[in-house]
Amino acid sequence: MYSSQKLHFIVGIGRSGTTILTKLLNNHSDIHCLPEANFLVFFLDKFKGKTTFTNDEINNLFEQIKLFSLSNPWVGWEFDINHTQQLVINWVKENNDVNYENLCKIIYQNFKVIGIPKENAKILLDKNPSFTLFVDRISNTFRDAKFIFIIRDYRANILSRKQSIYLESANVAYNAYRWKLFNKKVVRFQKNNKDKIFTIRYEDLVKNPDEELKKICRFLNVNDAYMLTLGNEQYKNVSEKIAAYEKHKHRFEKKYADLSKSINQDRLDSWKTELSTKEIEICDAICGNFSNKFGYATATKLTTFKKLIIQVPQIMYCLKAYISVYKEFIIFKISIPIKLNRLRKVYKKLGFTE
């Protein structure tokens, strides 16, 4: 059912192109890309190494999947959650080779890509920006996993996050520090795991998708005679699917509304006119030195002293960014019942549940 398929991951901070990359790779018959489900890391610390699972544990897992889907609807996929839950319960009862990786594979296999058959796919590819912070922990549990790391110009990423009303904060400094923290995490992992990770720049993907996708196919060891088919059936009814979530429709329009359109280069440099001179200076002061290793040149010429002058007033946003990131590591270690209870309260507060 699952043993012949490889499980790999797409990582990169949100608004870096992970969703559009998923769309493109799902055109390949050997690659089955998944929506953001988030459960894998949520349960990783407690489920890694397990060889038995109780019904309560499985029920908790599927409750988390259902809750998370309220804020991240499965646009482009169909998923029968009740059927899959019973399938997993039966599998746990009837099999001796039970482990967390195989359990994840069974769940992933039941996400059906709309309009694209995936019955013969060799690879399951889980895309989730939040997994970026946990690449080392995921790799330690899923030993054969490979990672596609997508990075985007920090100014474009920050502009996108600033314009995304459903995100936590639109502050430029806060998002600049988060961009740096997320991407540094991957760079540290990459130093000792060069064969496990492939880095792609969003700008290169947009400018030359055919060539970049062929590189990814070779990295994943699938046929690189890639036929790029834009505007596939998967996202044909995006507007209709979003409309079903009327109460929170505005939260999803920015994330999903452009998926049915063809990829284009029109907004690659929009940050040059849509961020102010002061905002660009803040971005360059915080991210400039680190971004050079990915070929992103600063737009401003700042001395070390000027960078310091710019960064000092942003110290509160620096602290907030560090707290938001390291809070994820604390939550990672918390017991499942406490995490689930917290999640229920969060979704109730956001108005997703009663």
C-alpha positions in Angstrom: 0.0 0.0 0.0 2.8 2.5 0.9 6.2 0.8 0.9 7.2 1.6 -2.7 6.5 5.3 -2.4 9.1 7.8 -1.2 8.0 10.6 1.1 9.8 13.9 0.5 9.1 17.6 1.5 8.8 21.1 0.1 10.0 23.7 2.7 10.5 27.5 2.7 8.9 30.3 4.7 5.3 31.2 3.6 4.8 33.5 0.6 8.0 32.1 -1.0 6.3 30.1 -3.8 5.7 26.8 -2.1 2.1 26.6 -3.3 2.9 27.5 -6.9 5.7 24.9 -6.9 3.2 22.3 -5.6 0.8 23.2 -8.4 3.5 22.8 -11.1 5.0 19.5 -9.7 1.5 18.0 -9.5 1.5 17.9 -13.3 4.0 15.1 -13.2 2.4 11.7 -13.0 5.2 10.3 -10.8 4.8 13.0 -8.2 1.8 13.3 -5.8 2.0 16.7 -4.0 -0.1 17.2 -0.9 -1.9 20.2 0.6 -0.9 21.7 3.9 -2.2 19.3 6.5 0.3 20.0 9.2 -0.3 16.9 11.3 3.1 15.3 10.6 5.1 17.7 12.8 2.3 18.2 15.3 2.6 14.5 16.3 6.2 13.9 15.4 7.8 14.2 18.8 5.3 11.8 20.4 4.8 9.4 17.5 8.4 8.9 16.2 9.6 5.4 16.9 6.1 4.1 17.8 5.1 0.7 16.5 1.6 0.7 18.0 -1.2 3.3 17.9 -4.3 3.3 20.0 -7.7 4.4 18.6 -7.6 7.5 20.8 -4.2 8.5 19.2 -5.6 8.0 15.7 -8.8 9.9 16.6 -6.6 12.8 18.0 -4.6 12.8 14.8 -7.7 13.1 12.6 -9.2 15.7 14.8 -6.1 17.8 14.3 -6.3 17.3 10.5 -10.0 18.4 10.5 -9.3 21.5 12.7 -6.3 22.6 10.6 -8.3 22.2 7.4 -10.7 24.9 8.6 -8.0 27.6 8.1 -6.2 25.8 5.3 -9.0 24.3 3.1 -8.0 21.5 0.7 -8.4 23.7 -2.4 -7.4 21.5 -5.4 -7.8 18.2 -3.5 -10.6 15.9 -2.3 -10.2 14.1 1.0 -12.7 11.8 2.7 -11.6 12.2 6.2 -14.0 9.7 7.8 -13.1 7.0 5.3 -9.4 7.6 5.7 -9.7 7.5 9.5 -11.4 4.1 9.4 -8.8 2.9 6.9 -6.0 3.8 9.3 -7.7 2.2 12.3 -8.1 -1.1 10.3 -4.6 -1.0 9.0 -3.2 -0.6 12.6 -5.2 -3.6 13.7 -4.2 -5.9 10.8 -0.5 -5.1 10.3 2.7 -5.7 12.1 4.9 -3.2 10.2 3.3 -0.2 11.9 5.3 3.0 12.2 4.7 6.7 11.9 6.1 7.1 8.4 3.8 4.4 7.0 0.9 5.8 8.8 1.6 9.2 7.3 1.9 7.7 3.8 -1.6 6.0 4.0 -3.1 9.4 5.0 -1.4 11.2 2.2 -2.3 8.7 -0.4 -6.0 9.4 0.3 -5.7 13.1 -0.7 -7.0 12.9 -4.3 -5.7 15.6 -6.7 -8.6 17.0 -8.6 -8.4 16.1 -12.3 -5.0 14.4 -12.1 -4.7 10.7 -11.5 -2.0 9.8 -9.0 -2.5 6.0 -8.6 1.0 5.2 -10.0 2.9 8.1 -8.3 6.3 7.1 -7.0 6.7 10.1 -4.7 4.6 11.7 -2.1 5.6 15.3 -1.7 4.4 17.2 1.4 4.5 20.9 1.2 4.3 22.9 4.4 6.1 26.2 5.2 6.0 25.5 9.0 8.1 22.4 8.4 11.0 24.6 7.5 11.9 25.0 11.2 11.9 21.2 11.7 13.9 19.9 8.8 16.5 18.3 11.1 13.9 16.6 13.2 11.9 15.4 10.2 15.1 14.1 8.6 16.0 12.2 11.8 12.7 10.3 11.7 12.1 10.0 7.9 15.6 8.9 7.1 15.2 8.6 3.3 13.4 12.0 3.0 14.7 14.7 0.6 13.8 18.4 0.8 13.1 21.0 -1.8 13.9 24.3 -0.3 12.4 27.3 -2.1 13.6 30.8 -1.2 12.4 34.2 -2.5 13.9 37.7 -2.5 13.4 38.9 1.1 11.8 42.2 -0.1 9.3 40.5 -2.3 8.5 38.0 0.5 8.0 40.8 3.0 5.8 42.8 0.6 3.7 39.7 0.0 3.3 39.1 3.7 2.5 42.8 4.3 -0.3 42.6 1.7 -1.7 39.3 3.1 -4.4 40.3 5.5 -4.8 36.8 7.0 -1.3 36.7 8.3 -0.3 37.5 11.9 1.6 40.8 11.4 2.3 43.1 8.4 5.3 44.8 10.1 8.3 44.9 7.8 11.0 44.5 10.4 9.1 41.6 12.1 8.8 39.7 8.8 12.4 40.5 7.8 13.7 38.8 11.0 11.4 35.9 10.4 12.6 35.5 6.8 16.1 35.4 8.1 15.4 33.0 11.0 13.5 30.5 8.8 16.1 30.4 6.0 19.0 30.2 8.4 17.5 27.1 9.9 17.6 25.4 6.4 21.1 26.6 5.7 22.4 25.1 8.9 20.8 21.8 8.0 22.2 21.9 4.5 25.8 22.1 5.7 25.8 18.5 6.8 23.1 17.2 4.4 23.9 18.5 1.0 22.7 15.3 -0.8 19.3 15.6 1.0 18.3 19.1 0.0 17.8 21.0 -3.3 17.6 24.8 -3.2 15.6 26.7 -5.8 15.0 30.5 -6.0 11.4 31.6 -6.7 12.6 34.1 -9.3 14.4 31.3 -11.3 11.3 29.2 -11.1 9.1 32.0 -12.5 11.5 33.0 -15.2 12.5 29.5 -16.4 10.0 27.0 -15.0 10.8 24.2 -17.4 14.5 24.1 -16.7 14.1 24.5 -12.9 11.4 21.7 -12.8 13.7 19.4 -14.7 16.4 20.0 -12.1 14.0 19.1 -9.3 12.9 15.9 -11.2 16.5 14.8 -11.4 17.0 15.5 -7.7 13.9 13.3 -7.0 15.1 10.6 -9.4 12.0 10.8 -11.6 11.9 11.1 -15.4 13.0 14.7 -16.3 11.3 14.7 -19.6 8.9 17.0 -17.9 5.9 18.3 -19.8 4.8 21.6 -18.3 1.0 21.9 -18.4 -0.2 25.2 -16.9 -3.7 25.9 -15.8 -4.5 22.2 -15.0 -7.8 20.9 -13.8 -6.7 20.8 -10.2 -7.4 24.5 -9.6 -10.2 24.9 -12.2 -12.8 25.8 -9.6 -10.8 27.7 -7.0 -13.2 30.6 -6.7 -16.1 28.3 -6.2 -14.3 26.3 -3.5 -13.2 29.5 -1.7 -16.8 30.8 -1.8 -17.9 27.8 0.3 -16.0 29.4 3.2 -18.0 32.7 3.1 -17.3 33.6 6.7 -13.5 33.6 6.1 -13.4 34.1 2.4 -11.1 37.1 2.6 -8.5 35.0 4.4 -8.2 32.6 1.5 -8.4 34.9 -1.6 -4.8 36.1 -1.4 -3.5 32.5 -0.9 -5.5 30.6 -3.4 -7.1 33.0 -5.9 -4.2 33.2 -8.4 -3.7 29.4 -8.6 -5.9 29.0 -11.6 -3.9 31.6 -13.6 -0.7 31.0 -15.6 2.6 31.7 -14.0 4.0 35.1 -14.9 6.9 37.4 -14.1 5.0 40.7 -13.8 5.4 41.2 -10.0 8.9 39.9 -9.4 10.2 43.5 -8.8 7.0 45.0 -7.4 8.7 45.6 -4.1 10.8 48.3 -5.7 7.8 50.6 -6.1 5.4 49.2 -3.4 7.8 49.3 -0.5 8.9 52.7 0.7 12.6 53.8 0.7 12.6 53.4 4.5 11.0 50.0 4.4 13.6 48.8 1.8 16.4 50.1 4.0 15.0 48.2 7.0 14.9 45.0 4.8 18.4 45.5 3.6 19.8 46.3 7.0 18.3 43.1 8.5 18.6 40.6 5.7 21.2 42.0 3.3 24.3 40.2 4.4 22.7 36.8 4.7 20.8 37.1 1.4 24.0 37.6 -0.6 24.7 33.8 -0.5 21.5 33.3 -2.5 22.4 36.0 -5.1 20.1 38.8 -3.7 21.9 42.1 -3.9 20.9 44.9 -1.6 19.1 47.9 -3.1 20.8 50.4 -0.8 24.4 51.1 0.2 24.4 51.0 4.0 27.4 51.3 6.2 27.7 49.2 9.3 26.9 52.2 11.4 23.8 53.0 9.3 22.6 49.4 9.6 22.9 49.6 13.4 21.0 52.9 13.5 18.2 51.3 11.5 18.1 48.1 13.5 18.1 49.5 17.0 14.6 51.0 16.8 13.4 47.6 15.5 14.7 45.6 18.5 11.1 44.9 19.8 10.2 43.4 16.4 13.4 41.3 16.5 12.4 39.9 19.9 8.8 39.2 18.7 10.2 37.3 15.7 12.5 35.2 17.8 9.6 34.5 20.3 7.3 33.5 17.5 9.8 31.1 16.0 11.1 29.5 19.3 7.5 29.2 20.5 7.1 26.6 17.8 9.9 24.5 19.3 8.2 24.7 22.7 4.9 23.7 21.3 6.6 20.8 19.5 7.5 19.2 22.9 4.1 19.7 24.6 1.8 16.7 25.1 -0.8 16.0 22.4 -3.9 16.5 24.6 -2.6 19.9 25.7 -1.7 20.9 22.1 -5.1 19.8 20.8 -6.9 21.7 23.5 -5.0 24.8 22.7 -5.8 24.3 19.0 -9.5 24.0 19.7 -9.4 27.3 21.7 -7.5 29.0 18.9 -10.0 28.0 16.2 -12.9 28.9 18.4 -11.4 32.4 19.0 -10.8 32.8 15.3 -14.4 32.0 14.6 -13.8 28.7 12.7 -15.7 26.7 15.3 -18.5 27.4 17.6 
